[in-house]
Amino acid sequence: MLINIENIYIQKLKALSINGIQTDILRLDLVHPVISGNKWFKLKYYLEEAIEQNAGCLASFGGAYSNHIVALACAGYEKGIATKGFIRGDEATPLSPTLLEAKQYGMEMVFVDRTAYRDKDAIMQLYHQPGTYWIPEGGYGKLGAKGAGDILSTADTSGYDYIICATGTGTMLSGLVQAAQDNQHILGISVLKNHNSLMSEVASLNYSNKDMAFSSIQGYDFGGYAKHTQSLIDFMNELWLSDQLPTDFVYTAKLCYGVRDLIQTNQILPGSRLLLIHSGGLQGNRSFAPGRLLF
Ligand SMILES: *Cc1c(COP(=O)(O)O)cnc(C)c1O
């Protein structure tokens, strides 16, 4: 097995256990050095359905640094199903480390210019072949949410008052909302700037008919998706020094930074127990110059 969910555990986080609040983090990043923990969970039920349908090829979409694309390539490799990635933008030589990795797992790639990339339906029509199973970009969809819901069964997550994750499409957040206990508050820290449609997107992925009570928090995007500042990098190094916690600059660093700020500005009740989700994504740090991060 390439992926090992037995490696997942809950780590105490000293740097964020302040102001009378206990903060722990669920280490999904440990399932694989390159495959994002959450992308693996989001793919789970798509794979199940593809196998049921005897699919001969798994196809999806993503950018040159997409955690989803490399997770899909790995999943296909592991299940013995061909994979095809429709990649936004022209082929850059050399390929990004992410795409190189996907290629090593046998993914076939089709590069699509940015304008054409926006019209996924047209791409699907043009490239559909019998036996192709299409997975939405980023794993966004009810099956993706359902898979993400299983994240909470990987460890004993029952005693926490808050469960907090980073949100891109909101698929993981939606799954956590539906899998959590009624007394748990679920917060999503958005890594996209002004992602105003997030609430309705999360709610639309309701696979369980449960009440969708959660909060989405904006303002910790550091300028938008994959944008970052030196203070975010400094914070990542601080977390490494205090807790040996590696984070990625796109998702989990912003999550931890946001949570620390919420605690410091008294937006979380003292005495609360917080569980953050370390969703992985560390492979994205390979776009940094060596030495910028201490890990
Ligand atoms: C994709 C991703 C997320 C966001 O997940 P969504 O379900 O799209 O909100 C968070 N963390 C990491 C590491 C990811 O790769």
Ligand as a Chemical Component Dictionary entry (heavy atoms), coordinates in Angstrom:
data_LIG
# 
_chem_comp.id                   LIG 
_chem_comp.type                 NON-POLYMER 
_chem_comp.pdbx_formal_charge   0 
_chem_comp.three_letter_code    LIG 
# 
loop_
_chem_comp_atom.comp_id 
_chem_comp_atom.atom_id 
_chem_comp_atom.alt_atom_id 
_chem_comp_atom.type_symbol 
_chem_comp_atom.charge 
_chem_comp_atom.model_Cartn_x 
_chem_comp_atom.model_Cartn_y 
_chem_comp_atom.model_Cartn_z 
_chem_comp_atom.pdbx_ordinal 
LIG C1 C1 C 0 -7.594  20.615 -1.393 1  
LIG C2 C2 C 0 -7.040  20.885 -0.045 2  
LIG C3 C3 C 0 -7.793  21.535 0.956  3  
LIG C4 C4 C 0 -9.163  22.087 0.703  4  
LIG O1 O1 O 0 -10.121 21.098 0.515  5  
LIG P1 P1 P 0 -11.546 21.480 -0.086 6  
LIG O2 O2 O 0 -12.311 20.249 0.088  7  
LIG O3 O3 O 0 -11.335 21.825 -1.531 8  
LIG O4 O4 O 0 -12.068 22.636 0.653  9  
LIG C5 C5 C 0 -7.215  21.719 2.186  10 
LIG N1 N1 N 0 -5.967  21.290 2.444  11 
LIG C6 C6 C 0 -5.206  20.678 1.522  12 
LIG C7 C7 C 0 -3.841  20.276 1.875  13 
LIG C8 C8 C 0 -5.725  20.439 0.254  14 
LIG O5 O5 O 0 -4.956  19.829 -0.667 15 
# 
loop_
_chem_comp_bond.comp_id 
_chem_comp_bond.atom_id_1 
_chem_comp_bond.atom_id_2 
_chem_comp_bond.value_order 
_chem_comp_bond.pdbx_ordinal 
LIG C1 C2 SING 1  
LIG C2 C3 SING 2  
LIG C2 C8 DOUB 3  
LIG C3 C4 SING 4  
LIG C3 C5 DOUB 5  
LIG C4 O1 SING 6  
LIG O1 P1 SING 7  
LIG P1 O2 DOUB 8  
LIG P1 O3 SING 9  
LIG P1 O4 SING 10 
LIG C5 N1 SING 11 
LIG N1 C6 DOUB 12 
LIG C6 C7 SING 13 
LIG C6 C8 SING 14 
LIG C8 O5 SING 15 
# 
